[in-house]
Amino acid sequence: MDTLRKFLSGTIHTVSDQSIVQDAIDKFNTDKATACLVEKNGEYIGIITREDIISKVIGKRDPKSTPTADVMSSPLYTVDINMSKPDACIKISQEGRQHLVVEENGQIAGIVSVKDLVPEDLVTTACSGTELFYKVGKYGEELLEKT
């Protein structure tokens, strides 16, 4: 059974806690990232995602003056690199998070997005976040039943 190790790109995108949201947006656009870990004094303290920017910044705050630390999700919620794909889908559903921060031996190994784990049509047919998380959880349960 596939584990999260298979879905890691090897690149961890980061921004500083002192950076502004525009810096994260620029990184998303330049690096084709969907999430950045927020770093402070050499430690990861949170994560900022495209969804965070859409829900917390667009039309509400200026991305050129809003600190990333103001809109990041924190503390980090991490899962083990050996977690199976079905269990990861179920965890995404339970936690209502589109990204999982993956650890190996206590160190951050990368980030896995819901889009890395499920068929594209499942993501594109979801009308809301709630529906997406429900569908992702069901997909994980179906994968478990097949094993």
N, C-alpha and C positions, 0 to 999 in steps of 0.2 A: 504494500500500500504506500502511495506517495506521502512523503512528509513535507513539512514547510521548507526544508532544505532545497528541494527541487524548484521552488518558486522564487527564491531570492536572486536578485540581479547582481549582487556583489557591491553595489554602490549605495552608500548611505548619504543622503542629501541632508545638509545641515544649514542652519542659520543661527546667529548669536541671539541671546536674549536681549541684547541691546539693539538689534536690527529692527527695521520697520517692516510692516506687512508688505510693502512694495518690493522689498528684497526677496521675500518668499515668492511673490508672484513672478518676479524676474527669473528666479531659479526654476520655478515650475515651467515657465515658457522656454527657457534655454535648455534645461536638462530633461524636459519631458517628464518631470516628476509629478507625483500627485500628493506627496507629503514630504515634509522636512522635519527632522528632529531639531529641537531647540536646545542649544548648548550654552552652558554657563560654567565658567572656570573648569573646562575640560570634562564636564559631566552633562549627560542628557537630562533635561528637566521637564520636557514636554514635547508635544508634537503639534504641528500646524499643518492642516490639510486644505485642499481646495474647498471642501465642504465648510470648514471653519470660516474661510474668507467669504464664501457666498452667504452663509447664515449670520455672521457676526460683523461683517465689514461693509459689503456692498450696499450702498444707499443709506448707511448709518454712520460710517466713520471714514476718515480720509486715510487711504492706505499709505500715503506718503508721510504721515505723521503718527500713525498708530503703531506702537511697539508690538512685535510679535508675541511678547510675553503676555500682552493683554488679551489675546484671542486664542492662544494655544490651549490644547487640552492637557491637563496635568492633574495628578502625577501620571507618569507613563504606566500603561497597562501592558505587561509583557507576557509572552508565551514561549514555550520551549521549541527549539528548532526541530525536535523529533515528533512534534504534534502531527497527527495525521490530517490530511486534507479534509475529510468529513468532519472531524472534531473541530478543526479551525472554522469551517463554515457554521457549525452549530454555535461556537463561541462568538463569532461575529454577530450572529442573530441574537444571542442572549445579551451581549454587551451593547448592542446598537452602535457598533463602531465599524467603519468601512476599512480601517487599517489595523493590522496587528503588528506590534513591535516584537521582533523575534530575537530571542537570546540563545546563545550557545555557551555553556560553561560560565554563566554569569555575565557574559559580555554581549553587547548588542551586535547582532549579526546582520540585521537588515529589517526591512519593512515589507510586509505582504499586504496587498490590496485585495478587496473583494473581487475586483476585476481580474486579478491573477488566478483566482480559484474557481470561478464559476463561468459557465458559458455566457458569451456576450449578450445573447438575446434575453437572458434572465435579468440582466442589469437594465437593458434598454426598455423592457416592457413594464418595469416597476414604475408605478405612478407617484409613489411617495417613499420616504425613507422607511416608514413602518412596513409598507408592502415589500420593499426590497429585503429588509431583515427577515421577514417572515419567509419569503421565497428562498433566501440563502440558507436558512435553517432547515427548511424542508428538503432542499437539495442535499445538504449534509446528511440528513436522516436517510434519504434514498440511497446515497452512496454507502452508508453503513449497512443497510439491508442487503446490498449486493455482495458484501464480503462474507 
